[in-house]
Amino acid sequence: MLVIKPFNVVLFLTIFIPLQEPFFNWLPVPDSIYIWLRLVTEIIIYLLLVLVIINKMVNNKPLKKTPIDLLVIAFVGLSIFSMISKSSLTIDGINNLRSLIRYLAIYYLVVNLSISRKQFSILLLVILIIGVFEGILTAGQFLSDDFNKLFLLKNVQADIGGIGTNFPKAKVGAVYGTFGSETEMALFSLIAIIIAFVFGYRKAGKIIPEPKFLIIILVIIWGIFASFKRAALLSIPILLSAVLFFSRKTRQLSLFIFVSIGLITSIVFIIFWGAWNFNFSREYQGINYRRVESFSLGDYFSNPFTTGYWEHLVESQRIRFALDVSGTMLREINLIGYGPDQQNARETLAEIDPLRFVHFTRPQYGGFEDVYWVAMLVYYGIIGLSIFLMALFLLFRTSVLLTKFSDNNEIRLLGIVFNSVLVLTLIFTFVYRTFEFRAYGYNFWLLAGLVVNAYNQIINQNHNQHELEGAII
């Protein structure tokens, strides 16, 4: 018998992981200990999963099967084979693979727990409440620089197994709540706002969200704005559209699209043509927002409306990386990749095409994983990336079944949330290392585990019902 209630530990981790950075940051411990403390949550998940497995073995209960089990085994096996065959079985390679799949443990843990339908809603509400808390916190950070400095990560002079740790500075003026970067703050807030949209539109016939959820949505939007992540702000209408689509609220979706087009047109006309006398044809001026002392907030958010910005974007690092590297991988017909050791992958690409990829070998080049889907193509090859995407598809299909066939409102809402988070993941993994961010990776696999757990409950319930009906007949 387990003394610890596993669900309570999962609930604790769901609360603690978004808050862990300042907690560990404020502890008066040496850097070498601080680095290891940041792994505590992962270790807790692994230990708890082991305890659950042992408990099931003692009670002769099998582990629950999930739709992606064989794909997970195939992906990890292929990754190890790729590292061995490409002579890149290094600590860096293993750590990079670990960063991608470290929270698969919470997925398997949640799948194998007995979770009630009320507890599904509790976990969603916890994520939502933390999102609101972060939005409120960023207001204080935004207004008071002294208060914001309390949450800045300290410079760490230590490493684990030869792997150094680097905490990037935030953009000047940007804040990131309790997270290690403004990107992670924005990504977590997008998950929270999806939940707010789903809860806000759960009642039939609503044109706008319920008032309390409308306030929550505005607070979370403020937090995303304070992170100064334009892509995150621009994705909010897409995520609302996804929520309405998966909720099958076609009337609200049609109205939202119509109003959005009119609103965007009006804003562009009034602000840029009227108040600002905006110059659409101006050249793009690149600014390193982490080094300047101050900058114009108006210029930062208006840059995407200039032709110079889009000309710059076409020639930007991300676009060139996506086109050049993916093209090379497909031409080489590289099925298993070069392994997840980033330095080895860079050097291999530079050897294939020195003229185009020589800059990858420079130590200061830091954008290799910016387009993470393409980076995964390099690391794990065509087969590896296909396996990973197939796993996401199977999870999506499972979630769709919940929204279509479940007669329980909590289960349906969970399915809509996960479907929308998958849309968010597919889009943002083109521009960020979504799965490698602790809070995002944890919550993605937590939601995936809840979906499979709910699906298994429905299957078992229907199976038992059929058996009971057969016995009665």
Phi, psi and omega in degrees: 000136177277130177284321181279137174275110186304322182298323179296325177292318177299318178298317178299314181296321180297326177281318191282322186302316177293344184253359191289330185301306179293328180300309180289327182296327183275348180290132181279071182235157177298157181301323181298323177285321181303318180299318180290328179299329181290350177262000186301317183296321177297316181297320179300316180297316180297315181296318180294320177297318178298317179297319178296318179297315180298318180299320179292322179295317180298322182266011178055040177251130181286154173291145181288135175280150178230163183295342189248011186303308182296325180291322177297313178299317181296319182293313180295317179299316179296321180297315179294317178299320179297317180296319181292313184291332180261011179055042181234028178280081185239170177298320178299317181294315179296319180294323179293319175296318178300318181299328181285319190243014186299329183265012167299335180297321179291329176299308182290329176296311183294322179301325186264010176261156172272106184240128180280164180294329176294323180291330172304311182294325180298316181295320177296318180294325178298315178299318180295316181296320178296321177300320177293317178301316180296320178298318178293318180298318181296333176297315177295320179294322182293324184275333183234113180292326178296319178294321180296325183295338178296337186255359179290134181290139181283157175286128185251129178251068181198170177207172177239118178060033180085001180262114181285160179241129181232122179256110183292149176281149179284162173299146178300126180092336181279152177231163183217034173055231181259013185264168182279348180203159179293333178294314180295323176300313182294317182295317177297319180297328178292323175296317180297320182288331173299314179298320178297319177298315183297314179291323182293332182251018185290333178278137183295144173085000181288126176276320174239159181299159175305146186309315182295324178283333175296318177297316178301316180300317180295322178295317181293320177300320177301316179300320178293318177301317183294340177281348180058038176255101184299319182299321179294318179297316182291339181279345184302313177299325178295317181292321176297319177298319179296317179299314180295323180295310181289338175278355181060038177259073186294326180296312180294323180295315179298317180295320181296316179298317180297313180294321181298316179299315179294320181293315180297317179299317181294318180297314179300316182291311186291311186286308189280324180274327184266283190295319186261350186049056193289139179260099182292335187266007184292157180283153179280133178245106181290135180230133173276098187291351178270354184242333180288154180281329178203165178203167182276117178297323178298316178296322182299315183273345179266346180308318182298348180268003181260148177294327179298324179296316183289327174295320177295320183297319180299326181264007188288169182299314183297313182295315179298317180300313183298313183288311185291312186289314180296323177298318179295317180297320180288322178293323179285349185049052182277104187280326186245002176077187182252009182088155186278014171283110188298317182296318178296319179296319178299311183295323179295316178296322179294327177290324180292317182219082184302321184295320185273329189242016182297331182292343178294335183278353180282131183301328184282352179287119187238012185253023187294327183257013180298316175262088195289329176300320180289321176300320177295325176298321178291314184291313192245359175075181181297318181292314182299314179295321179297320178297315181297314180293326177296321177298318177297321179296318180294323175294320178297316180297319177298318180293322178298322178299324178297316183290335184270320193246350179282137177264007179257129185295319180299319180293318179298317180298320177300316179298318179295318179300311184293320177303316181290323177295325176296319176301314178302316182294315181299322181287309190281344176287351171284339184236348180218161176274066190307312186289342182273343176285130188303304185296319181290312180299317179299310184290328176298309183286333173297312180296321178298318178295321178296320179299312181292322177300314180296320179298316179297322178298318179295317179298313180296320180297315179294322179296314179295324179294318179295320179296319180294318179297321179294323179292321180294318180294000000 
